[in-house]
Amino acid sequence: MIEYRSVAKTFADGTEAVNDFSLVLPSRTTTVFVGSSGCGKTTLLRMVNRMIDPTHGQVLIDDVDIATRNKVKLRRSIGYVMQHSGLLPHRTVLDNVGSVLRLNGMSRKEADRRSQEVLETVGLDSSHASKYPSQLSGGQQQRVGVARGLAADPNILLMDEPFGAVDPIVRDELQRELLRLQHDLDKTIVFVTHDVDEAFLLGDQVVILKQGGEIAQVGAPADILASPADEFVSSFVGLDRGGRTLHVEERDGRSIVVDASGKATGVLAR
Ligand SMILES: Nc1ncnc2c1ncn2[C@@H]1O[C@H](COP(=O)(O)OP(=O)(O)OP(=O)(O)O)[C@@H](O)[C@H]1O
């Protein structure tokens, strides 16, 4: 369990990125921070592995204030995946994935074995292991980034807009893959995005943020859609424009679900 207790962050130049943020992120679930640019998503995410320390308040992992933990050890115990994969260009895929394992003192042989294993977990076969990042597609690079985040088998995986820079089809594929991974691996995932559809697809708990890390609403996607807290949330999730309104049309004795644009999206189960 991750807990933010009255956390605030003011940067050296006076920017108040987060004002007063409190929330519990339950273990083995995915919490998604969603909001427009500059609302403090990345700042909140990076507080979990102490890439950023709060100016006020505390972040706790399993009831331990992480300010008391060694920064380097903490960071290596938590998976981190970012938007542009962050892979080292002059290192092979295998070396990139195994980098944290080597830093943790694992032998090269064992690190290579584990890296191969985790590459397979994210859907990359062994032929990619000896390649360099530039020889991979954007989607494959992101998979390597996810593999690296998972290599040390962390309990917590932080993901900062990991699928933001790939085309929509690949993005869709990576999102489905992450859902499968989460089902199999059962991690505590903290995911940042500005895309509300992505948030609703991936999040068990979705946190809609306003500027300064103010929580507009937090809840399961279905609860937010059923009871948006205010007009800001309605508008942010697209309820005000009817974009999420589905209706049913009867055709040949079956109930077809049709979206706001008139496109058939499915059949109601009986
Ligand atoms: N190192 C820094 N120094 C000063 N201000 C910063 C620093 N890092 C972030 N900020 C500011 O803090 C605020 C929150 O930034 P943050 O990156 O957390 O937002 P975000 O919601 O992740 O935005 P985006 O979606 O654009 O990545 C912004 O106003 C940003 O400009």
The ligand as an ORCA input file, in Angstrom:
! r2SCAN-3c Opt
* xyz 0 1
  N      12.020     20.830    -11.511
  C      11.015     21.726    -11.579
  N      11.219     23.014    -11.276
  C      10.212     23.910    -11.328
  N       8.948     23.613    -11.665
  C       8.685     22.332    -11.996
  C       9.695     21.327    -11.972
  N       9.132     20.150    -12.339
  C       7.820     20.418    -12.588
  N       7.548     21.728    -12.378
  C       6.259     22.396    -12.495
  O       5.374     21.803    -11.579
  C       4.066     21.694    -12.145
  C       3.644     20.241    -12.160
  O       4.513     19.544    -13.046
  P       4.314     17.994    -13.392
  O       5.415     17.600    -14.324
  O       4.165     17.242    -12.133
  O       2.914     18.006    -14.134
  P       2.235     16.920    -15.058
  O       0.807     16.900    -14.656
  O       2.987     15.652    -15.006
  O       2.374     17.586    -16.481
  P       2.586     16.935    -17.952
  O       1.336     16.191    -18.269
  O       2.771     18.141    -18.813
  O       3.812     16.078    -17.864
  C       4.158     22.337    -13.507
  O       3.765     23.678    -13.390
  C       5.628     22.226    -13.848
  O       6.005     23.261    -14.739
*
